């Protein structure tokens, strides 16, 4: 189950595209680009992730509200992965 969570974190926050998009978004805000001002864009936080065995840490470089929002996203992703795992186990048990 944690392998799927690792993949989700990688796609959502750590992939090259996610980092590039975050950098471009924040750079536009920093340089006060007209579109960023017009849209009222908010700063996107940087995220780091570390896992060892069955423990993991998500580090957020941003505000407390950014960290809480990312924590909730991680909880939802874990619940979804866990529910998928339970469904697979139930199907395998029923087939026996």
C-alpha positions in Angstrom: 0.0 0.0 0.0 2.8 2.5 0.8 4.3 1.9 -2.7 1.1 3.3 -4.2 1.2 6.2 -1.8 4.8 6.8 -2.9 3.7 6.9 -6.5 0.9 9.3 -5.7 3.2 11.7 -3.8 5.7 11.5 -6.7 3.1 12.3 -9.3 1.4 15.1 -7.3 4.4 16.9 -5.8 7.8 15.5 -6.7 7.8 14.8 -10.4 9.8 17.1 -12.7 6.6 18.5 -14.2 5.0 19.2 -10.8 8.2 21.0 -9.7 8.5 22.9 -13.0 4.9 24.0 -12.8 5.2 25.1 -9.2 8.4 27.1 -10.0 6.8 28.8 -13.0 3.7 29.7 -10.9 5.7 31.1 -8.0 8.1 32.9 -10.4 5.2 34.7 -12.0 4.0 35.8 -8.5 7.5 36.9 -7.5 8.0 39.0 -10.6 4.4 40.4 -10.3 3.4 39.3 -13.8 0.1 40.9 -14.9 -1.7 37.5 -15.2 -0.6 36.5 -11.7 -1.9 39.7 -10.3 -5.1 39.6 -12.3 -5.8 36.1 -11.2 -4.8 36.7 -7.6 -2.5 33.7 -7.5 -1.3 32.4 -4.2 2.2 31.0 -3.5 2.5 27.2 -4.0 4.5 25.4 -1.3 7.6 23.2 -1.9 7.2 19.6 -0.7 9.8 17.0 0.2 9.0 13.4 1.1 11.0 10.7 2.9 10.0 7.1 3.7 11.9 4.4 5.6 10.2 1.0 5.9 6.6 1.8 7.0 7.3 5.4 8.3 7.2 8.5 6.2 7.6 12.3 6.6 6.1 15.0 4.3 8.0 18.3 4.7 6.2 21.4 3.5 8.0 24.7 2.9 5.1 27.1 3.2 2.5 28.3 5.6 0.7 26.2 8.3 -2.4 26.3 6.1 -0.4 24.8 3.2 0.8 22.0 5.4 -2.6 21.2 6.8 -4.1 21.1 3.2 -1.4 18.8 2.1 -1.9 16.6 5.2 -5.6 16.3 4.3 -4.8 15.4 0.7 -2.4 12.7 1.9 -5.0 11.3 4.3 -7.6 11.1 1.5 -5.1 9.4 -0.8 -4.2 6.9 1.9 -7.9 6.2 2.6 -8.5 5.6 -1.2 -5.5 3.3 -1.5 -6.5 1.4 1.7 -10.1 1.0 0.4 -8.8 -0.3 -2.9 -6.6 -2.8 -1.1 -9.5 -4.0 1.1 -11.7 -4.4 -2.0 -9.0 -6.5 -3.7 -8.6 -8.7 -0.6 -12.3 -9.2 -0.3 -12.6 -10.2 -3.9 -9.7 -12.6 -3.5 -11.4 -14.1 -0.4 -14.7 -14.4 -2.1 -13.2 -16.2 -5.1 -11.8 -19.0 -2.8 
